[in-house]
Amino acid sequence: MYNAKGRYALMAVFIIATIACLIYKEQSLAALMAMFFAFLLWSHYKQSSILLASKYFKKGDFESTERILKEVPNPDRLAKNRRGYYEYMQGNIALRREEFELAERHFQIASRFPLGGRNDKAFVLIHLANLALRKKDKERVLAYVGRAKELVQTPKAQEIINKIEKEANSL
């Protein structure tokens, strides 16, 4: 659970260790160090700092979350289980800044990837329904609400869905 600078420093250590092992003719140790470097490089692109960002996100520290998420080199390369969280957190940050179009785009992408569970996916759909309600798009609101009803597991989420559905029907 390192940030990008920590991973770069660790990669440099593994490269130096690989070179040192080759100089001292320790090929098996050099191969091991090269494997560690390759694993770290792979995790940098596939896992990145999403876990660290989610730790800050759960604490409510959105500035640190945004700073860590900016370190992600290419979100399209993230593993499927990380990409959903990345987009979900970016959507919530955009909502806090009242950038509704950007938030909707992030939530749309997050809805296509696996999240923690059914309830998390339901909250993504609730956010999308809420954003569609702001645009007064009754058809999309009801579609999102219908999908969210299938996934919802908590009474709080069910209550929110009922409120959104009531407002959509009054449009």
C-alpha positions as CSV (number, residue, x, y, z in Angstrom):
1,M,0.0,0.0,0.0
2,Y,2.5,2.5,-1.3
3,N,2.0,5.8,-3.1
4,A,3.7,6.3,-6.5
5,K,6.9,7.8,-5.0
6,G,7.3,4.9,-2.6
7,R,6.9,2.4,-5.4
8,Y,9.4,4.3,-7.6
9,A,11.9,4.2,-4.8
10,L,11.4,0.5,-4.2
11,M,11.7,-0.1,-8.0
12,A,15.1,1.7,-7.9
13,V,16.2,-0.4,-5.0
14,F,15.4,-3.6,-6.9
15,I,17.2,-2.4,-10.0
16,I,20.3,-1.5,-8.0
17,A,20.1,-4.9,-6.2
18,T,19.8,-6.7,-9.5
19,I,22.8,-4.9,-10.9
20,A,24.8,-5.6,-7.8
21,C,23.9,-9.3,-7.9
22,L,25.0,-9.5,-11.5
23,I,28.3,-7.8,-10.7
24,Y,28.9,-10.4,-8.0
25,K,27.8,-13.2,-10.3
26,E,24.7,-14.1,-8.2
27,Q,22.4,-14.8,-11.1
28,S,19.7,-16.5,-9.0
29,L,19.4,-13.5,-6.7
30,A,19.5,-11.1,-9.7
31,A,16.6,-13.1,-11.2
32,L,14.7,-12.8,-7.9
33,M,15.3,-9.1,-7.7
34,A,14.2,-8.7,-11.3
35,M,11.0,-10.6,-10.5
36,F,10.3,-8.3,-7.5
37,F,10.8,-5.3,-9.8
38,A,8.5,-6.8,-12.5
39,F,5.8,-7.5,-9.9
40,L,6.1,-3.9,-8.5
41,L,5.9,-2.5,-12.0
42,W,2.8,-4.7,-12.8
43,S,1.1,-3.6,-9.5
44,H,1.9,0.1,-10.3
45,Y,-0.2,-0.1,-13.5
46,K,-2.9,-2.7,-12.4
47,Q,-3.4,-1.9,-8.7
48,S,-1.9,1.6,-8.3
49,S,-2.7,3.5,-5.1
50,I,-6.5,2.8,-5.1
51,L,-6.4,1.0,-1.8
52,L,-4.5,3.9,-0.1
53,A,-7.0,6.4,-1.7
54,S,-10.0,4.4,-0.4
55,K,-8.5,4.6,3.1
56,Y,-8.5,8.4,2.9
57,F,-11.9,8.4,1.2
58,K,-13.5,6.4,4.1
59,K,-12.0,8.8,6.6
60,G,-13.6,11.7,4.6
61,D,-10.3,13.3,3.6
62,F,-11.2,14.1,0.1
63,E,-8.2,16.3,-0.6
64,S,-5.8,13.4,0.1
65,T,-8.0,11.1,-1.8
66,E,-7.9,13.3,-4.9
67,R,-4.1,13.8,-4.5
68,I,-3.6,10.0,-4.4
69,L,-6.0,9.4,-7.3
70,K,-4.0,11.9,-9.5
71,E,-1.0,9.5,-9.1
72,V,-2.8,6.8,-11.1
73,P,-0.8,6.7,-14.4
74,N,-3.6,5.4,-16.6
75,P,-7.0,4.5,-15.2
76,D,-7.8,2.5,-18.3
77,R,-5.1,0.0,-17.4
78,L,-6.3,-0.6,-13.8
79,A,-7.7,-4.0,-12.9
80,K,-11.4,-4.3,-13.1
81,N,-11.9,-4.6,-9.4
82,R,-9.8,-1.4,-8.9
83,R,-11.3,0.6,-11.7
84,G,-14.8,0.6,-10.2
85,Y,-13.5,2.1,-7.0
86,Y,-11.4,4.6,-8.8
87,E,-14.4,5.9,-10.8
88,Y,-16.7,5.8,-7.7
89,M,-14.3,8.0,-5.7
90,Q,-13.7,10.4,-8.6
91,G,-17.5,10.7,-9.0
92,N,-18.0,11.6,-5.4
93,I,-15.2,14.1,-5.5
94,A,-16.8,15.7,-8.6
95,L,-20.1,15.8,-6.7
96,R,-18.5,17.6,-3.8
97,R,-17.2,20.2,-6.3
98,E,-20.7,20.4,-7.9
99,E,-19.3,19.3,-11.3
100,F,-22.4,17.2,-12.1
101,E,-21.6,16.3,-15.7
102,L,-18.2,15.0,-14.7
103,A,-19.7,13.1,-11.7
104,E,-22.3,11.5,-14.0
105,R,-19.6,10.3,-16.4
106,H,-17.5,8.8,-13.5
107,F,-20.6,7.1,-12.0
108,Q,-21.6,5.7,-15.5
109,I,-18.1,4.1,-15.8
110,A,-18.2,2.9,-12.2
111,S,-21.6,1.2,-12.8
112,R,-19.9,-1.0,-15.5
113,F,-17.2,-2.4,-13.1
114,P,-17.5,-4.6,-10.0
115,L,-17.6,-2.8,-6.7
116,G,-17.5,-4.1,-3.1
117,G,-21.0,-5.6,-3.2
118,R,-24.5,-5.2,-4.3
119,N,-25.2,-2.3,-2.0
120,D,-22.2,-0.3,-3.3
121,K,-23.5,-0.8,-6.9
122,A,-26.9,0.3,-5.7
123,F,-25.5,3.6,-4.4
124,V,-23.8,4.2,-7.7
125,L,-27.2,3.8,-9.4
126,I,-28.8,6.0,-6.7
127,H,-26.2,8.8,-7.5
128,L,-27.0,8.4,-11.2
129,A,-30.7,8.6,-10.5
130,N,-30.2,11.7,-8.5
131,L,-28.2,13.3,-11.3
132,A,-30.9,12.4,-13.8
133,L,-33.5,13.9,-11.5
134,R,-31.5,17.2,-11.6
135,K,-31.9,17.1,-15.3
136,K,-35.6,16.2,-15.0
137,D,-35.2,13.1,-17.1
138,K,-38.0,11.0,-15.6
139,E,-37.3,8.0,-17.9
140,R,-33.7,7.6,-16.9
141,V,-34.5,8.2,-13.2
142,L,-37.0,5.4,-13.2
143,A,-34.6,3.1,-15.1
144,Y,-31.8,3.7,-12.5
145,V,-34.2,3.3,-9.6
146,G,-35.5,0.1,-11.0
147,R,-32.0,-1.4,-11.3
148,A,-31.1,0.0,-7.8
149,K,-34.2,-1.7,-6.2
150,E,-32.9,-5.1,-7.4
151,L,-29.5,-4.5,-5.7
152,V,-30.4,-2.6,-2.5
153,Q,-29.8,-4.3,0.8
154,T,-30.1,-1.6,3.5
155,P,-33.2,0.2,4.7
156,K,-31.5,3.6,4.4
157,A,-30.8,3.0,0.7
158,Q,-34.4,1.7,0.2
159,E,-35.7,4.9,1.8
160,I,-33.6,7.1,-0.5
161,I,-34.8,5.1,-3.6
162,N,-38.4,5.6,-2.5
163,K,-37.9,9.4,-2.2
164,I,-36.2,9.6,-5.6
165,E,-39.0,7.5,-7.1
166,K,-41.7,9.8,-5.5
167,E,-39.9,12.9,-6.9
168,A,-39.6,11.3,-10.3
169,N,-43.3,10.5,-10.5
170,S,-44.1,14.1,-9.7
171,L,-42.2,15.3,-12.8
